[in-house]
Amino acid sequence: MFEARLSSTLTLKKIVDALRDILNQSTLDCSDTGIQLQAMDNSHVSLVCLCLRSDYFEKYKCSRNVSLGLDLKSLTKVLKCANGDDAVTIKAADKADKIELSFESAGKERTADYELRLLNLDQEHLAIPETEYSCVIHMPASEFARICRDLAVFSESVVIACSKNCIKFSANGEMGSANIKLSQTSKAEVTLQVDEPVTLSFAGRYLNTFTRATPLSEKVKIGMAADVPLLVEYPIEDYGYIRYYLAPKVDD
Amino acid sequence: QSKQTSIASFFTKV
């Protein structure tokens, strides 16, 4: 039996919004420690990992590990039926073929129950090694979203170059070029920890998709090292995170 | 010209 309650449906909506442009369907792995999701996009260019610890939830019960295969479009449709400030309870029986979502209004005068059919999805798990990133950048999530959006106008590829003094985002296309540099700020809105300078090239379309997680977090962490995927991490308060990994582009 | 690599090539299957 699995049961998890959140006091606000809005956070669940934000989490699903951060996933649904990259994944159509995915499996939530629920255990007594919390909820995890790991999946590659259809093109196998990026990987997304969601981790929510059990103490993120107002109530959390998971007597046996369950895997819930979900169609994220359908889940979005159900979440649209709820107000952001409704409390939401997700329930699934052992070996269930559906989950139940119950929404309760803030004043408790309205409850609405929905059932969503589960999918049997082939699951492929990848082991993600602990990586020592040569460059770790923290910046406001809204700033990162703005940069990704602005650069997408110029080129499919975005070059990220991180050095001791600054991080530079560049795009170069037929229309022209764009270069955006950020230095570490005294207010620590932007911080750079650089052991070795790194320059890598990435598909801007994916970076833009990752920024769908912006409403979840004030800050974003970016990790870069030579010849490894880019890490873009959005913390979910102190209880978990969404991490996106993006394979670099290499010279042909 | 740059070529997109696959994320699966960086991580091992479990």
Interface residues (C-beta under 8 A of the other chain):
Chain A: M40 H44 V45 S46 L47 E124 H125 L126 A127 I128 P129 S157 S201 A203 V228 P229 Y245 L246 A247 P248 K249 V250 D251 D252
Chain B: Q1 S2 K3 Q4 T5 S6 I7 A8 S9 F10 F11 T12 K13 V14
